[in-house]
Amino acid sequence: MKLLLIATTLTTIGLTLPLQAAQYDLPFKGQHFADTEKVFTRDHAVTTSQEYGYDFGGRRYDFDNSRWTSVTTTLDAYNASPTNNKYMIYNKPVHALRAGKVVGCWRNAPENPRPKLSGDSELTRPWLHANFKSGLIPGGGNMLWVEHDDGTRMLYAHMIPGSISSRLCPHSDNLFPAPKGSNSEFIYVGVEPAQQAMISKGQYLGRVGNSGSSTGPHLHVHLQNSSGVGQPIVFNRGIATVPDNTKPYGDSWKSFAGSTIPQGSQLIWAPRTVTTRYARHAVKSEAYQGVFQHLADSGFKPSWLDGYNASGSVFYNMVWQPSNLAWRAYHGRSSASYQTVFNQAIADGYVPVHVDSHSSGIGPRYSVIFEKKALATLARHDLSYAQHVGVMEQAKDLGMRPVSVSVISS
């Protein structure tokens, strides 16, 4: 079992920019994805405006075939009928990365008939809607151009018809009245100043689709300055790992808070909205590290952990609350390792607020949550019943009360 990392020291990767640079939310919320689903992205084709852009798709882990896949069905079922709604990312809600005003948009363009398949003709391009090929649909399909207060603009492209509200976009026609060209660049459709809707960071914008120049369901975003030159997008939260078919729960999740998303193929675990309490049960020990980092990255702290052994496998129940102070948490520690982290935490000004013990195939294991606060504590572990009673009497003599007690049969 692995050490739970200290939430305030998650490793950062990617392109780190100055602290004064604007920071953006990811366009997705963690609560809209199942445990086996993740956002997926990889290096984007480089153009002047889209040099730092992203095409966000999705992957789910297929346990039957031991692999990460972009579709919700078997490959045979998908290839027999390759529809847009068989993509895992299709119809996921899209949220604003940053506050701004809508200065360009389109909302009711029809979707492409299906995703592109290997072997499709680049001459006839059967995956594209006929009206796009005729120049009657913008390259971004159903899209929003959002201008920020520093003059930069963000494009959100390829959404489902009608999923962008008319309040955000006044252009409700399906097609242009006359062809505007069908090249690969996104066609800008302006919005009159009087109709420019204001949006807030994190606001719902639309749903992931397959419209315009798209080759399959995904969300395209890119940031450009007033001269049309692409700009890096620095995210305030998010963790990533390289997809590995042997790792159904991901491996070596790294924070990219304060930087760009790492280059290459990446699974992204988007933060979930912080609520007053978040509880989980029966989390497999091999999945727990990723869940821990995801919740810590989202802005939670653990308040209760419970490990148990069932038929030789270890599972965890847990409760998390909004993080409001410095904390540390560890799980699955041996007696000696537990004592080591305990001593270090006390030396650093932390106190234990919850402890737990459970059996495992290699002996008793201990979990603990520390918080940084000024509080006198008395903590012991690995006690017999008689020793426990003695410590309780000692604590009462010191005017203390029990906060957390965990019993294990070994």
ROKOLFI-902975 format. One record per residue (C-alpha): residue in three letters; chain; z, y, x. Coordinates in Angstrom, 2 decimals. Example, Ala and Ser with C-alpha at 12.3 -4.5 7.8 and 13.67 -1.06 7.14 Angstrom:
(site ALA A (7.80 -4.50 12.30))
(site SER A (7.14 -1.06 13.67))
//
This chain:
(site MET A (0.00 0.00 0.00))
(site LYS A (-0.75 3.53 1.14))
(site LEU A (1.30 6.66 1.57))
(site LEU A (0.85 9.24 -1.14))
(site LEU A (-0.34 12.39 0.59))
(site ILE A (1.57 15.66 0.35))
(site ALA A (-0.25 17.67 -2.28))
(site THR A (-0.28 20.88 -0.27))
(site THR A (-2.00 19.34 2.75))
(site LEU A (-5.11 17.66 1.33))
(site THR A (-7.89 17.65 3.92))
(site THR A (-10.74 20.07 3.28))
(site ILE A (-14.38 19.47 4.15))
(site GLY A (-17.69 21.21 3.70))
(site LEU A (-18.66 24.77 4.54))
(site THR A (-15.47 26.85 4.60))
(site LEU A (-16.02 30.56 3.93))
(site PRO A (-13.78 33.64 4.30))
(site LEU A (-10.80 33.80 1.97))
(site GLN A (-12.20 36.91 0.26))
(site ALA A (-15.33 35.06 -0.90))
(site ALA A (-15.49 34.45 -4.66))
(site GLN A (-14.42 30.94 -5.64))
(site TYR A (-15.93 28.94 -8.48))
(site ASP A (-14.80 26.24 -10.89))
(site LEU A (-16.78 23.03 -11.06))
(site PRO A (-19.00 22.95 -14.17))
(site PHE A (-17.25 19.84 -15.53))
(site LYS A (-13.73 18.91 -16.69))
(site GLY A (-12.04 15.71 -15.54))
(site GLN A (-10.85 14.84 -19.05))
(site HIS A (-14.46 14.36 -20.19))
(site PHE A (-14.99 11.44 -17.78))
(site ALA A (-13.57 7.92 -17.99))
(site ASP A (-11.67 6.51 -15.01))
(site THR A (-14.79 4.66 -13.86))
(site GLU A (-17.06 7.72 -14.24))
(site LYS A (-17.62 10.45 -11.66))
(site VAL A (-19.90 13.43 -11.17))
(site PHE A (-22.56 12.74 -8.53))
(site THR A (-24.59 15.05 -6.32))
(site ARG A (-26.59 14.94 -3.11))
(site ASP A (-28.53 17.33 -0.89))
(site HIS A (-30.78 19.65 -2.89))
(site ALA A (-34.37 20.55 -1.99))
(site VAL A (-34.27 23.80 -0.01))
(site THR A (-36.11 26.86 -1.33))
(site THR A (-35.36 30.54 -0.84))
(site SER A (-33.30 30.87 -4.03))
(site GLN A (-32.00 27.30 -4.28))
(site GLU A (-30.93 26.68 -0.69))
(site TYR A (-27.33 26.09 -1.76))
(site GLY A (-28.04 24.70 -5.23))
(site TYR A (-26.78 21.46 -6.76))
(site ASP A (-28.25 18.89 -9.11))
(site PHE A (-25.23 17.33 -10.81))
(site GLY A (-25.73 13.85 -12.20))
(site GLY A (-23.22 11.11 -12.81))
(site ARG A (-22.26 7.62 -11.69))
(site ARG A (-20.11 4.92 -13.27))
(site TYR A (-18.82 1.80 -11.59))
(site ASP A (-20.37 -1.37 -12.99))
(site PHE A (-17.78 -4.10 -12.36))
(site ASP A (-20.14 -6.83 -13.61))
(site ASN A (-22.60 -6.05 -10.83))
(site SER A (-20.23 -4.42 -8.30))
(site ARG A (-22.11 -1.16 -7.91))
(site TRP A (-22.20 2.52 -8.80))
(site THR A (-24.97 3.26 -11.30))
(site SER A (-26.30 6.31 -13.15))
(site VAL A (-26.96 4.51 -16.45))
(site THR A (-24.67 3.17 -19.17))
(site THR A (-26.57 -0.08 -19.68))
(site THR A (-27.86 -2.87 -17.46))
(site LEU A (-30.90 -1.99 -15.37))
(site ASP A (-32.98 -4.46 -17.37))
(site ALA A (-32.03 -2.77 -20.63))
(site TYR A (-32.69 0.65 -19.17))
(site ASN A (-36.08 -0.27 -17.70))
(site ALA A (-37.11 -1.84 -21.00))
(site SER A (-36.34 1.43 -22.81))
(site PRO A (-35.62 4.34 -20.40))
(site THR A (-34.17 6.92 -22.78))
(site ASN A (-32.27 10.07 -21.83))
(site ASN A (-29.08 9.00 -23.62))
(site LYS A (-28.72 5.96 -21.37))
(site TYR A (-27.76 8.26 -18.48))
(site MET A (-24.00 8.47 -17.95))
(site ILE A (-24.09 12.25 -17.45))
(site TYR A (-26.14 12.91 -20.58))
(site ASN A (-24.39 15.06 -23.21))
(site LYS A (-21.39 15.88 -20.98))
(site PRO A (-20.01 19.39 -21.67))
(site VAL A (-20.96 22.13 -19.19))
(site HIS A (-18.51 24.95 -18.38))
(site ALA A (-18.92 28.33 -16.68))
(site LEU A (-18.25 28.37 -12.93))
(site ARG A (-17.39 32.06 -13.02))
(site ALA A (-17.09 34.94 -15.50))
(site GLY A (-20.15 37.11 -16.09))
(site LYS A (-22.78 38.17 -18.60))
(site VAL A (-25.84 36.30 -19.84))
(site VAL A (-28.95 38.14 -18.64))
(site GLY A (-31.54 35.41 -19.25))
(site CYS A (-31.75 32.23 -21.31))
(site TRP A (-33.59 29.75 -23.51))
(site ARG A (-31.87 27.36 -25.93))
(site ASN A (-34.21 25.32 -28.18))
(site ALA A (-36.92 23.92 -25.93))
(site PRO A (-37.65 20.25 -26.72))
(site GLU A (-36.43 17.66 -24.22))
(site ASN A (-38.62 15.59 -21.97))
(site PRO A (-39.46 12.20 -23.55))
(site ARG A (-37.71 10.13 -20.89))
(site PRO A (-36.52 10.20 -17.27))
(site LYS A (-39.01 9.75 -14.45))
(site LEU A (-39.55 6.16 -13.29))
(site SER A (-40.60 4.91 -9.90))
(site GLY A (-44.34 4.38 -9.99))
(site ASP A (-44.99 7.22 -12.46))
(site SER A (-48.19 9.13 -11.76))
(site GLU A (-47.65 12.53 -10.17))
(site LEU A (-51.03 13.53 -11.64))
(site THR A (-50.22 12.82 -15.30))
(site ARG A (-46.42 13.22 -15.04))
(site PRO A (-45.62 11.17 -18.17))
(site TRP A (-41.90 11.99 -17.98))
(site LEU A (-42.54 15.67 -18.79))
(site HIS A (-42.96 17.14 -22.26))
(site ALA A (-46.57 18.00 -23.06))
(site ASN A (-45.64 21.60 -23.88))
(site PHE A (-43.97 22.03 -20.51))
(site LYS A (-47.15 20.87 -18.82))
(site SER A (-48.99 23.44 -20.96))
(site GLY A (-46.73 26.26 -19.73))
(site LEU A (-44.93 26.77 -23.04))
(site ILE A (-41.44 25.76 -21.83))
(site PRO A (-39.51 27.43 -19.00))
(site GLY A (-38.91 25.43 -15.82))
(site GLY A (-35.17 25.59 -16.46))
(site GLY A (-35.66 24.23 -19.96))
(site ASN A (-32.62 25.19 -22.02))
(site MET A (-30.80 27.41 -19.56))
(site LEU A (-28.55 30.37 -18.91))
(site TRP A (-28.82 33.03 -16.22))
(site VAL A (-25.35 34.53 -15.71))
(site GLU A (-24.85 37.72 -13.72))
(site HIS A (-21.49 38.26 -12.00))
(site ASP A (-19.71 41.53 -11.27))
(site ASP A (-20.95 41.54 -7.65))
(site GLY A (-24.60 41.36 -8.74))
(site THR A (-25.12 37.68 -7.91))
(site ARG A (-26.67 35.42 -10.53))
(site MET A (-26.09 31.78 -11.41))
(site LEU A (-28.61 29.53 -13.13))
(site TYR A (-27.46 26.67 -15.39))
(site ALA A (-30.52 24.60 -16.29))
(site HIS A (-31.93 21.60 -18.27))
(site MET A (-29.46 21.45 -21.15))
(site ILE A (-29.82 19.69 -24.52))
(site PRO A (-31.73 21.64 -27.21))
(site GLY A (-29.35 23.63 -29.41))
(site SER A (-26.27 22.91 -27.30))
(site ILE A (-26.26 26.52 -26.02))
(site SER A (-25.01 28.67 -28.89))
(site SER A (-27.06 31.45 -30.42))
(site ARG A (-24.19 33.79 -29.57))
(site LEU A (-24.90 33.22 -25.89))
(site CYS A (-28.68 33.14 -26.18))
(site PRO A (-30.76 35.10 -28.74))
(site HIS A (-34.01 33.25 -27.83))
(site SER A (-34.17 30.55 -30.50))
(site ASP A (-37.87 29.66 -30.49))
(site ASN A (-38.89 26.20 -29.35))
(site LEU A (-41.86 27.38 -27.27))
(site PHE A (-43.28 30.49 -25.65))
(site PRO A (-45.89 32.22 -27.85))
(site ALA A (-48.34 31.94 -24.96))
(site PRO A (-48.39 29.94 -21.71))
(site LYS A (-46.37 31.42 -18.85))
(site GLY A (-47.25 28.84 -16.24))
(site SER A (-45.80 25.44 -15.43))
(site ASN A (-45.01 25.60 -11.73))
(site SER A (-41.82 24.15 -10.31))
(site GLU A (-40.00 27.51 -10.12))
(site PHE A (-37.63 28.38 -12.95))
(site ILE A (-39.15 30.94 -15.30))
(site TYR A (-36.78 33.82 -15.97))
(site VAL A (-36.44 34.83 -19.64))
(site GLY A (-34.58 38.13 -19.90))
(site VAL A (-32.04 39.22 -22.50))
(site GLU A (-31.82 42.82 -23.70))
(site PRO A (-28.62 44.61 -22.54))
(site ALA A (-27.37 44.98 -26.11))
(site GLN A (-27.51 41.20 -26.54))
(site GLN A (-25.95 40.20 -23.21))
(site ALA A (-22.99 37.99 -24.12))
(site MET A (-19.93 38.01 -21.88))
(site ILE A (-18.56 34.65 -20.77))
(site SER A (-15.27 33.72 -19.16))
(site LYS A (-14.61 31.29 -16.32))
(site GLY A (-14.33 27.74 -17.66))
(site GLN A (-15.94 28.60 -21.01))
(site TYR A (-18.05 25.93 -22.71))
(site LEU A (-21.77 26.71 -22.25))
(site GLY A (-23.78 23.69 -23.41))
(site ARG A (-24.42 20.00 -22.71))
(site VAL A (-26.24 18.16 -19.93))
(site GLY A (-29.79 17.27 -20.94))
(site ASN A (-33.32 16.69 -19.66))
(site SER A (-35.43 19.75 -20.49))
(site GLY A (-37.93 21.85 -18.53))
(site SER A (-39.02 20.69 -15.07))
(site SER A (-36.27 18.05 -14.90))
(site THR A (-37.02 14.47 -13.82))
(site GLY A (-33.96 13.09 -15.62))
(site PRO A (-30.68 14.15 -17.24))
(site HIS A (-28.70 16.40 -14.90))
(site LEU A (-27.33 19.92 -14.59))
(site HIS A (-28.98 22.19 -12.06))
(site VAL A (-26.99 25.17 -10.77))
(site HIS A (-27.72 27.61 -8.01))
(site LEU A (-26.40 31.00 -6.97))
(site GLN A (-28.60 33.83 -5.66))
(site ASN A (-28.10 37.45 -4.69))
(site SER A (-29.93 40.44 -6.16))
(site SER A (-32.83 39.80 -3.75))
(site GLY A (-33.25 36.22 -4.95))
(site VAL A (-31.80 34.66 -1.79))
(site GLY A (-29.62 31.58 -2.28))
(site GLN A (-25.87 31.89 -1.68))
(site PRO A (-23.23 29.22 -0.95))
(site ILE A (-21.00 28.22 -3.88))
(site VAL A (-17.35 27.96 -2.82))
(site PHE A (-15.16 25.90 -5.15))
(site ASN A (-11.47 26.46 -5.82))
(site ARG A (-10.72 22.78 -6.58))
(site GLY A (-12.31 19.34 -6.48))
(site ILE A (-12.21 16.13 -4.42))
(site ALA A (-15.12 14.05 -3.14))
(site THR A (-15.93 10.72 -1.52))
(site VAL A (-19.09 8.97 -0.38))
(site PRO A (-20.13 6.31 -2.93))
(site ASP A (-19.52 2.77 -1.72))
(site ASN A (-20.34 -0.21 -3.91))
(site THR A (-17.38 -2.09 -2.44))
(site LYS A (-14.97 0.67 -3.57))
(site PRO A (-14.73 0.80 -7.38))
(site TYR A (-12.03 3.46 -7.21))
(site GLY A (-13.59 5.45 -4.40))
(site ASP A (-12.18 5.68 -0.91))
(site SER A (-10.87 8.47 1.33))
(site TRP A (-11.02 11.17 -1.34))
(site LYS A (-11.13 14.58 0.37))
(site SER A (-10.47 18.02 -1.08))
(site PHE A (-13.22 20.64 -0.79))
(site ALA A (-11.06 23.43 -2.24))
(site GLY A (-12.03 26.69 -0.54))
(site SER A (-15.35 25.33 0.66))
(site THR A (-18.69 23.97 -0.52))
(site ILE A (-19.26 20.39 -1.60))
(site PRO A (-19.85 18.13 1.44))
(site GLN A (-23.44 17.34 2.32))
(site GLY A (-25.09 14.04 1.45))
(site SER A (-24.42 11.72 -1.49))
(site GLN A (-21.01 12.47 -2.99))
(site LEU A (-18.93 11.30 -5.91))
(site ILE A (-17.03 14.27 -7.32))
(site TRP A (-13.74 14.03 -9.21))
(site ALA A (-13.59 17.25 -11.20))
(site PRO A (-10.14 18.69 -11.99))
(site ARG A (-8.77 18.20 -15.49))
(site THR A (-7.28 20.99 -17.56))
(site VAL A (-3.55 21.38 -16.86))
(site THR A (-1.44 20.56 -19.91))
(site THR A (2.33 20.54 -20.43))
(site ARG A (2.47 16.83 -19.63))
(site TYR A (0.08 14.07 -18.58))
(site ALA A (1.12 10.41 -18.72))
(site ARG A (-0.58 7.19 -17.59))
(site HIS A (0.42 3.55 -17.56))
(site ALA A (-0.77 0.34 -15.92))
(site VAL A (-2.63 2.08 -13.10))
(site LYS A (-3.61 -0.52 -10.50))
(site SER A (-2.06 0.04 -7.09))
(site GLU A (-5.51 0.21 -5.46))
(site ALA A (-6.55 2.95 -7.90))
(site TYR A (-3.34 4.97 -7.69))
(site GLN A (-4.14 6.94 -4.53))
(site GLY A (-7.28 8.45 -6.07))
(site VAL A (-5.52 9.22 -9.36))
(site PHE A (-2.71 10.89 -7.41))
(site GLN A (-5.09 13.13 -5.46))
(site HIS A (-7.06 13.99 -8.60))
(site LEU A (-3.96 15.09 -10.50))
(site ALA A (-2.53 17.00 -7.54))
(site ASP A (-5.89 18.76 -7.08))
(site SER A (-5.90 19.62 -10.80))
(site GLY A (-2.55 21.44 -10.47))
(site PHE A (-0.04 18.81 -11.63))
(site LYS A (3.03 17.40 -9.89))
(site PRO A (4.57 13.97 -10.58))
(site SER A (7.87 13.97 -12.45))
(site TRP A (8.34 10.22 -12.99))
(site LEU A (6.96 7.04 -11.38))
(site ASP A (7.54 3.42 -12.31))
(site GLY A (6.09 0.55 -10.30))
(site TYR A (6.10 -3.08 -11.45))
(site ASN A (4.74 -6.45 -10.45))
(site ALA A (2.80 -8.50 -13.02))
(site SER A (1.33 -11.88 -12.04))
(site GLY A (1.25 -10.90 -8.39))
(site SER A (-0.41 -7.49 -8.89))
(site VAL A (1.35 -4.12 -8.64))
(site PHE A (0.84 -1.42 -11.28))
(site TYR A (2.27 2.08 -11.81))
(site ASN A (3.33 4.07 -14.85))
(site MET A (3.64 7.81 -14.30))
(site VAL A (4.28 11.19 -15.89))
(site TRP A (2.94 14.47 -14.45))
(site GLN A (3.75 18.09 -15.29))
(site PRO A (2.31 21.46 -14.16))
(site SER A (3.12 22.14 -10.52))
(site ASN A (5.51 25.07 -10.16))
(site LEU A (7.02 24.52 -6.71))
(site ALA A (6.43 22.69 -3.44))
(site TRP A (6.74 18.91 -3.70))
(site ARG A (6.08 15.62 -1.96))
(site ALA A (5.70 12.10 -3.32))
(site TYR A (5.36 8.66 -1.78))
(site HIS A (4.88 5.20 -3.23))
(site GLY A (4.95 1.57 -2.18))
(site ARG A (7.19 2.17 0.86))
(site SER A (9.18 -0.47 2.71))
(site SER A (12.90 0.15 3.17))
(site ALA A (12.43 1.46 6.72))
(site SER A (9.42 3.60 5.83))
(site TYR A (11.22 5.02 2.80))
(site GLN A (14.15 6.06 5.01))
(site THR A (11.79 7.74 7.47))
(site VAL A (10.06 9.91 4.87))
(site PHE A (13.40 10.60 3.21))
(site ASN A (14.92 11.91 6.44))
(site GLN A (11.87 14.09 7.13))
(site ALA A (11.86 15.54 3.63))
(site ILE A (15.55 16.45 3.82))
(site ALA A (14.99 18.07 7.22))
(site ASP A (12.16 20.14 5.70))
(site GLY A (14.29 21.44 2.83))
(site TYR A (13.24 19.00 0.10))
(site VAL A (15.53 16.99 -2.18))
(site PRO A (14.82 13.73 -4.04))
(site VAL A (14.50 14.18 -7.80))
(site HIS A (13.28 10.69 -8.71))
(site VAL A (13.34 7.26 -7.06))
(site ASP A (11.92 3.93 -8.13))
(site SER A (11.87 0.37 -6.77))
(site HIS A (9.73 -2.63 -7.59))
(site SER A (9.06 -6.10 -6.27))
(site SER A (5.87 -7.03 -4.43))
(site GLY A (4.44 -10.00 -2.62))
(site ILE A (5.91 -8.63 0.62))
(site GLY A (9.37 -7.66 -0.54))
(site PRO A (10.97 -4.66 -2.32))
(site ARG A (9.00 -1.42 -2.33))
(site TYR A (10.23 2.13 -2.99))
(site SER A (8.69 5.26 -4.48))
(site VAL A (10.18 8.75 -4.41))
(site ILE A (9.46 12.30 -5.55))
(site PHE A (10.83 15.28 -3.60))
(site GLU A (10.94 18.93 -4.62))
(site LYS A (11.73 21.93 -2.44))
(site LYS A (14.87 23.48 -3.84))
(site ALA A (18.43 24.33 -2.80))
(site LEU A (20.47 21.48 -4.20))
(site ALA A (23.18 19.21 -2.83))
(site THR A (22.19 15.55 -3.09))
(site LEU A (23.50 12.10 -2.35))
(site ALA A (20.95 9.29 -2.18))
(site ARG A (21.14 5.63 -1.22))
(site HIS A (18.80 2.65 -1.45))
(site ASP A (18.86 -1.10 -0.83))
(site LEU A (22.40 -1.41 -2.24))
(site SER A (24.12 -4.42 -3.71))
(site TYR A (25.86 -3.94 -7.04))
(site ALA A (29.25 -3.57 -5.36))
(site GLN A (27.89 -0.99 -2.93))
(site HIS A (26.27 0.87 -5.81))
(site VAL A (29.58 1.12 -7.66))
(site GLY A (31.23 2.46 -4.52))
(site VAL A (28.58 5.18 -4.09))
(site MET A (28.93 6.17 -7.76))
(site GLU A (32.69 6.66 -7.28))
(site GLN A (32.02 8.71 -4.15))
(site ALA A (29.54 10.88 -6.04))
(site LYS A (32.00 11.51 -8.87))
(site ASP A (34.63 12.60 -6.35))
(site LEU A (32.11 15.12 -5.02))
(site GLY A (31.44 16.52 -8.51))
(site MET A (27.94 15.04 -8.69))
(site ARG A (26.12 13.32 -11.55))
(site PRO A (23.47 10.56 -11.37))
(site VAL A (19.87 11.76 -11.62))
(site SER A (17.83 8.63 -10.92))
(site VAL A (18.81 4.99 -10.62))
(site SER A (16.41 2.09 -10.11))
(site VAL A (17.28 -1.62 -10.20))
(site ILE A (15.29 -4.47 -8.73))
(site SER A (15.86 -8.20 -8.70))
(site SER A (14.96 -9.65 -5.32))
//
